[in-house]
Every structure is written in C-alpha cells, then in structure tokens.
C-alpha cells in the first residue's frame, strides 16, 4: 500500500468516528488538508461523499449507530424496573413483596430517511407481550403517518414514557383507560407546530386480547397547546377524546345469550398487590363507551404542576347508562434545579437529566420531590364499584440519565362502596430503574 493510500485510509477512519455534533469540524479538517495539498481535490470530494454514508456511534443518549446523512440508524434500548412494596394499616392482609415491574428490550431508529420505526418487547413474567411495533412516515413533515401497534393519543400522563413518570405508578385516572386500550394496532395522523400538537387515529383491540366474536375498535384524538413556551417556563393545555365499540361476545349468561362487556377497576397506585380496591365488575350489554379528558400543566424552572380530569360514559341497551369520572393533581420540585424537558410535538414532559452525574469528585446527580392527590369514582346508578381517593409523596434520585432510585409513600385516604369499603392502607414502595 502506498503512503498516499495509507494516509487516505487513516483520514477516512478518523472521519468515520466523528460524531454528528462535530460535523462542521470534520468538514473544516478536510478543507484544510485539501488547501495544504495533503490531499487532492479529487480525494477531498471522495472523502466527503464517504463521510456522508459512514456509520457513527452516538452515546450521549444511550447507544445509537447512524449513517452520516441520517438515512439509517438504530438505537438499542433496555428498561429494567425492580420494585419493593410493603403495606401497613390494612384491614385485610395485603401481601408485601418484590417484582420486576418492567423488563423491556427495544430497537428504534430510521431507514431510507423518510421512515422511523420502533419495536419493543416486555419480558416481565406477569405481562410478557409485545408493547410497541410501528413505523412512521415523515416525508411531509410536520405531518406524520404512523402504522402499527402503539399508544392511542389520549391523556398526558398515559402518553408519557414509563421511564419518565414522576411517580412509580401513574395516578388513578390511568386505570380508567388502561384496562381498555393502552397500546393497540392502528393508524394515526399527527402534526405539530411551535407551540401545539394534534393527533387522531383509529385502533383495534390490543394484540393478544382473547375474543370469541368480532374485534372491538375505536377512534382517539388529542390536541395540546402551550400558550407559554419559553425555555423552562411552560403552560400546557390539552384536550382528549376516545370512542370505543367493544369486542362482541365477550361473555354469556346461563341461557347462552351473548353480551358485549367492559370492566373498569384499579389498584391503589401500587402494582405488586393483587387486589383492586374499586371495581365495576363486568358491565353487560354495552353498545359503546366514550372517554373525554382535559389537561393542565405548568412549569417554572424546577417547579412543575400537572393535572387531568377524565370521564367515561357507557352506553348500554336495557340496563341503565353509566358515567364514571376521575382526576389527579400533582406538584413536583427538583431540589438540584433541573427542569423537565417539554416535547411540544407530543405535548408531554420527559424525564429529568442531571446537570452533574453522580461520580466520585464530580457531583451527586439530581434530586426531586413530588406530591399528588388522585380520585377515581366507579359508582353510578346500580353499579357500586366504589370511590377511591389517594395521596402520594415521592422522592427520586437521578444518579445519571440512565439510573434512578425512587421511594413512594401512598396513603389510601378512603374507599367508599364496593368490596373494599373502608380500606385505608398505607403503601411504602421503592424502585431501582435502569433505562438505556
């Protein structure tokens, strides 16, 4: 190999390792080499062309490999959440214990420039299943078309990432939606601007749901607007709606008559125990049901406020129609001063990234405290599902962007009605989270 060929090999290898954030410096380096005659203009053009398609490794937010022109990329991710919970002051014996709350592997990225993709699988024993599996076509940005299995656009907290939630478990309103549709196969059209987002789509039943009749389907839509969006000072408003036609022939009575059914129930913001403190039971002869939700959130630097109100109306045949509602309000403050990033294109907050990672002689990471109150009322007409109200306090330590330790205290303030009428236990729980 000639000295010139060896030099070109070294230059190509060096440029392939350059991160995208340093692309300007790489271009300047090539120009300098060409100007000084180290490489010819012909070699200069060849090197620039090769650098555009050469793969690079990016590690600032996990592990990602991408071509220089952004046409192809893949990011491998993992989410592991190990929980511990203890229950006190309970009239019934609630079982203390541990569990792997989530154990997921994922791959996401781009291909052919105009396509994005994500595939994620849950390996936790109690809930092993495919979570995400979709592609998004973005050639006509800001208009996006998404196809596959993913979260329907409904609710701010429901759409936030599992790893980014302020508390270990989402508030009681999430349980109103989660038994019905959290992720489902569908098609969605979405768009966004400098301070707004909008999305709407049609969806079937979640993959893996057992059914003996025609599969249920529905439509969901959400809009968000940030009248104030200046750095870490944000005001967020949101509106969501969802309509569902239930899966047919879910159950039958003793005469063999078929019913379309739906059921709403909730745990007291702690996943380890088996009991649901409020539960409608199977609601029969359901024609359709609709959800509506409103959102408000605000952030001033390290201080944030977030609240949602949601309602579901169940339209039935001979039995009475039903209405259930739920709400929560929470306040969070980062003691170390970090603000949560706001994704205006999705209308959600992301997780905290420490200004200084925990390391010997470097820093202690980020610390956050939060408080929340929530309520879910599943009693209406002949249905005595119960009403539950909870108060929750949380402390989180973000050692770095990938490692987090959380401690939550949940106090069930009261349960009125239903099978657990009068229960007021306290829940002490902790979580170790690794999210790469």
C-alpha positions in Angstrom: 0.0 0.0 0.0 1.4 3.4 -1.0 1.9 6.1 1.6 -0.9 8.2 0.0 -3.3 5.3 0.2 -2.4 4.7 3.9 -2.9 8.4 4.6 -6.4 8.3 2.9 -7.3 5.2 5.0 -6.3 7.0 8.2 -8.3 10.1 7.2 -11.4 8.0 6.4 -11.2 6.0 9.6 -10.8 9.2 11.7 -13.7 10.9 9.9 -16.0 7.9 10.4 -15.5 8.2 14.1 -16.5 11.8 14.2 -19.8 12.4 16.0 -22.6 14.4 14.2 -22.1 17.3 16.6 -18.6 17.7 15.2 -19.5 17.5 11.5 -18.5 21.1 10.9 -15.1 20.5 12.4 -14.7 17.4 10.1 -15.6 19.5 7.0 -13.1 22.1 8.0 -10.4 19.4 8.5 -11.0 18.1 5.0 -10.8 21.6 3.6 -7.5 22.3 5.4 -6.0 19.1 4.1 -7.0 20.0 0.6 -5.8 23.6 0.8 -2.4 22.5 2.0 -2.1 19.9 -0.7 -2.0 16.9 1.6 -4.9 15.5 -0.4 -6.1 16.4 -3.9 -9.4 18.0 -4.6 -10.5 14.6 -6.1 -9.7 12.9 -2.9 -11.4 15.7 -1.0 -14.7 15.1 -2.8 -14.4 11.3 -2.4 -13.8 11.6 1.4 -16.8 14.0 1.8 -19.0 11.5 -0.1 -17.8 8.6 2.0 -18.3 10.5 5.3 -21.9 11.2 4.5 -22.7 7.5 4.5 -20.2 6.2 7.0 -21.7 4.9 10.3 -21.0 6.7 13.5 -21.6 5.7 17.2 -23.5 8.1 19.4 -23.6 7.6 23.1 -24.9 10.9 24.5 -28.4 9.4 24.9 -27.9 5.6 25.0 -26.3 3.6 22.3 -27.1 4.5 18.7 -25.4 3.8 15.3 -26.3 6.1 12.5 -25.1 7.0 9.0 -23.7 10.4 8.4 -26.6 11.5 6.2 -29.1 10.3 8.8 -30.7 7.9 6.3 -30.2 4.8 8.5 -30.0 4.5 12.3 -30.7 2.0 15.1 -30.8 2.7 18.8 -30.9 -0.3 21.2 -32.6 0.3 24.5 -33.4 -1.5 27.7 -35.7 -0.7 30.6 -35.5 -2.6 33.9 -37.6 -1.7 36.9 -37.2 -3.7 40.2 -39.9 -2.8 42.8 -40.3 -3.5 46.6 -43.5 -2.7 48.4 -44.8 -3.1 52.0 -48.5 -2.5 53.1 -49.4 -1.2 56.6 -52.7 -0.5 58.4 -54.6 -2.7 56.2 -57.8 -4.5 57.4 -57.2 -7.4 55.1 -53.8 -9.0 54.7 -52.1 -7.3 51.7 -49.0 -9.2 50.6 -45.7 -7.4 50.9 -43.2 -8.4 48.2 -40.9 -7.6 45.2 -41.4 -7.8 41.5 -39.8 -7.0 38.2 -42.3 -4.3 37.2 -40.9 -3.9 33.7 -38.2 -5.7 31.8 -38.0 -4.5 28.2 -35.7 -4.5 25.2 -36.2 -2.2 22.2 -34.8 -1.1 18.9 -35.7 2.1 17.2 -34.4 4.4 14.5 -34.8 5.5 10.9 -34.4 3.9 7.4 -34.5 5.4 4.0 -34.5 8.9 5.6 -38.3 9.2 5.5 -39.2 6.3 7.8 -39.0 5.9 11.6 -39.6 2.6 13.4 -39.8 1.2 16.9 -40.1 -2.3 18.2 -40.3 -3.1 22.0 -41.0 -6.3 23.9 -41.9 -6.8 27.5 -40.2 -9.8 29.2 -41.7 -9.4 32.7 -43.3 -12.8 33.7 -46.6 -11.2 34.7 -47.0 -9.2 31.5 -44.8 -10.7 28.7 -46.0 -9.2 25.4 -45.2 -7.0 22.5 -45.6 -3.4 23.5 -44.6 -1.2 20.6 -44.3 -2.2 16.9 -44.8 0.6 14.5 -43.4 2.7 11.6 -43.9 6.4 10.9 -43.7 8.1 7.5 -42.3 11.6 7.9 -41.6 12.8 4.3 -44.2 15.5 4.6 -43.2 16.9 8.0 -44.7 18.2 10.2 -47.5 15.8 9.1 -46.7 12.2 10.2 -48.4 8.9 9.4 -48.0 6.1 12.0 -49.0 2.5 11.4 -48.7 -0.5 13.8 -49.1 -1.1 17.5 -48.7 2.0 19.7 -50.4 4.2 22.3 -53.6 5.9 21.1 -53.5 9.7 21.6 -55.3 10.1 24.9 -54.2 11.7 28.1 -50.9 13.5 29.0 -49.7 11.0 31.7 -50.8 8.0 29.7 -48.7 9.1 26.7 -45.6 9.9 28.8 -42.8 7.3 28.8 -42.8 4.7 31.5 -39.3 5.6 32.5 -40.1 9.3 32.8 -43.1 9.2 35.1 -42.7 11.4 38.2 -44.1 8.7 40.5 -43.6 4.9 40.5 -47.1 4.3 39.2 -49.4 6.6 37.3 -52.4 8.3 39.0 -55.8 6.7 39.3 -57.1 8.2 36.1 -54.7 5.9 34.1 -56.6 2.9 35.4 -59.8 4.1 33.8 -58.1 3.9 30.3 -55.5 1.1 30.7 -57.8 -1.9 31.0 -59.4 -0.9 27.7 -56.7 0.4 25.4 -53.1 1.4 26.4 -51.5 0.2 23.2 -53.3 -1.2 20.2 -52.9 -1.7 16.4 -54.0 1.2 14.4 -53.3 4.1 12.0 -52.7 7.7 13.2 -52.2 11.1 11.5 -50.4 13.7 13.6 -48.8 17.1 13.3 -47.3 19.9 15.4 -46.1 23.4 15.4 -44.0 25.8 17.5 -46.4 25.5 20.5 -49.1 22.9 19.6 -49.7 19.3 18.6 -52.6 17.3 17.3 -53.1 13.6 16.6 -56.0 11.3 15.7 -56.4 7.7 14.6 -58.4 4.5 14.5 -57.5 1.5 16.6 -58.4 -2.1 17.1 -58.1 -4.3 20.2 -54.6 -4.7 21.8 -52.6 -7.6 20.3 -53.1 -10.8 22.3 -56.5 -9.9 23.8 -58.7 -13.0 23.7 -62.0 -12.7 21.9 -64.8 -15.0 20.6 -66.6 -12.5 18.4 -65.9 -9.6 16.2 -63.0 -7.5 17.5 -63.7 -4.2 19.1 -62.5 -0.9 17.5 -62.5 2.8 18.2 -61.1 6.2 17.5 -59.0 8.6 19.6 -57.8 12.1 19.2 -55.8 14.7 21.2 -54.8 18.3 20.9 -52.3 20.2 23.1 -51.4 23.9 23.2 -48.7 25.7 25.0 -49.7 29.5 25.3 -46.4 30.0 27.2 -43.4 28.1 26.0 -40.2 30.0 26.8 -37.3 27.8 27.8 -38.2 26.1 31.1 -41.3 28.3 31.6 -44.3 26.5 30.2 -48.1 26.5 30.3 -49.7 23.4 28.8 -53.4 22.8 27.9 -54.7 19.6 26.5 -58.0 18.0 25.3 -58.5 14.3 24.5 -61.4 12.2 23.3 -61.9 8.5 22.6 -64.8 6.4 21.3 -64.9 2.6 21.6 -67.1 -0.2 20.2 -66.4 -3.2 22.5 -65.4 -6.7 21.3 -68.5 -8.8 20.6 -69.5 -11.9 22.5 -67.1 -11.4 25.4 -69.3 -13.4 27.8 -72.7 -15.1 28.0 -75.4 -15.8 30.6 -76.9 -19.1 31.6 -79.3 -19.1 28.7 -76.4 -18.7 26.2 -77.3 -15.1 25.3 -74.2 -13.2 24.3 -73.2 -9.8 25.8 -70.7 -7.2 24.8 -68.9 -6.3 28.1 -66.4 -3.9 29.6 -64.8 -3.6 33.0 -63.1 -0.8 34.9 -61.0 -1.4 38.1 -57.9 -0.1 39.8 -55.1 -0.9 42.2 -54.2 1.8 44.8 -51.2 3.1 42.7 -49.1 0.1 43.7 -48.7 -2.8 41.3 -47.4 -5.6 43.5 -50.6 -6.4 45.3 -53.3 -8.4 43.6 -56.4 -6.6 44.9 -58.3 -3.9 43.1 -59.9 -1.6 45.6 -62.5 -0.2 43.1 -64.1 -2.5 40.5 -67.3 -2.2 38.4 -67.3 -5.9 37.6 -68.3 -6.9 34.1 -70.7 -4.4 32.6 -73.0 -6.2 30.2 -74.9 -5.3 27.1 -72.5 -2.4 26.3 -73.2 -0.7 23.0 -70.3 1.7 23.1 -68.4 3.9 25.5 -66.6 7.2 25.2 -63.8 8.9 27.1 -63.2 12.7 27.4 -60.3 14.3 29.2 -58.8 17.8 29.9 -55.2 18.6 30.9 -53.4 21.4 32.5 -49.7 21.7 33.3 -47.3 24.5 34.1 -43.6 24.7 34.8 -41.4 27.4 36.1 -37.8 26.2 36.1 -37.5 23.4 38.7 -41.2 23.7 39.8 -43.9 21.9 37.9 -47.7 21.4 38.3 -49.8 18.8 36.4 -53.4 17.9 36.5 -56.0 15.9 34.5 -59.7 15.2 34.6 -61.3 12.3 32.7 -64.8 10.9 32.3 -66.2 7.8 30.6 -69.8 7.3 29.5 -71.0 3.8 28.9 -74.0 3.4 26.6 -75.9 0.2 27.2 -79.1 -1.5 26.0 -81.7 -2.5 28.6 -79.6 -1.6 31.7 -79.1 2.0 32.7 -76.3 4.1 31.0 -73.4 4.8 33.3 -70.9 7.7 33.9 -67.6 7.4 35.8 -65.1 10.1 36.4 -61.5 10.5 37.8 -58.9 13.2 38.4 -55.5 13.9 39.8 -53.3 16.9 40.6 -49.5 16.8 41.3 -46.7 19.2 42.3 -43.0 18.4 41.7 -39.8 20.3 42.5 -36.2 19.4 41.6 -34.0 20.3 44.5 -30.9 20.5 42.3 -32.5 22.9 39.9 -33.1 20.8 36.7 -36.3 21.4 34.7 -38.1 18.6 32.8 -37.8 18.9 29.0 -41.1 19.5 27.3 -41.8 17.8 24.0 -44.1 20.2 22.2 -44.5 17.9 19.2 -46.2 15.3 21.6 -47.4 17.6 24.4 -45.7 15.7 27.2 -42.8 16.1 29.6 -39.8 13.9 29.5 -37.5 12.7 32.4 -35.0 14.7 34.3 -31.4 14.7 33.2 -29.0 15.6 35.9 -26.8 18.7 35.4 -24.0 16.7 37.1 -23.9 13.0 37.1 -23.2 11.1 40.3 -19.5 10.3 40.3 -16.6 10.5 42.7 -15.4 14.1 42.9 -17.9 15.2 40.2 -21.5 15.5 41.6 -24.5 13.9 43.2 -26.9 13.7 40.3 -30.4 15.2 40.6 -33.0 15.0 43.4 -36.7 15.5 43.0 -39.6 15.6 45.5 -43.3 15.4 44.5 -46.8 15.2 46.0 -50.0 14.0 44.3 -53.7 13.5 45.1 -56.0 11.5 42.9 -59.5 10.1 42.9 -61.5 7.5 40.9 -65.2 7.1 41.2 -66.7 3.9 39.8 -70.1 4.1 41.4 -73.1 5.2 39.4 -76.7 4.0 39.4 -76.9 0.3 40.0 -73.2 -0.2 39.8 -71.4 0.0 43.2 -67.8 -0.1 42.0 -66.6 2.2 44.8 -64.8 5.5 45.0 -61.1 5.7 46.0 -59.0 8.7 46.9 -55.2 8.6 47.4 -52.4 10.9 48.4 -48.9 10.1 47.3 -45.4 11.5 48.2 -42.3 10.7 46.3 -38.5 11.2 46.4 -36.4 10.4 43.3 -32.6 10.3 43.0 -31.4 10.5 39.4 -27.8 9.3 39.6 -27.3 9.9 35.8 -29.6 9.9 32.8 -29.8 6.1 32.9 -30.0 5.2 36.6 -32.7 6.2 39.0 -33.8 5.3 42.6 -37.3 6.2 43.7 -39.2 6.0 47.0 -43.0 6.5 47.2 -45.5 6.6 50.1 -49.1 6.1 49.1 -51.9 6.7 51.6 -55.4 5.5 50.6 -57.4 8.3 52.2 -60.7 6.4 51.8 -62.6 3.8 49.8 -66.4 4.3 49.8 -68.5 1.5 48.5 -67.5 -1.7 46.7 -66.0 -4.8 48.1 -63.2 -2.9 49.9 -65.4 -0.2 51.6 -63.5 1.4 54.4 -60.0 0.2 53.5 -57.3 2.8 54.2 -53.9 1.2 54.0 -50.5 2.8 53.7 -48.1 1.7 51.0 -44.3 2.1 51.2 -42.5 1.2 48.0 -39.2 1.7 46.3 -37.8 1.2 42.8 -34.4 0.7 41.1 -34.6 1.7 37.4 -32.1 1.3 34.7 -33.2 2.8 31.4 -30.7 2.9 28.5 
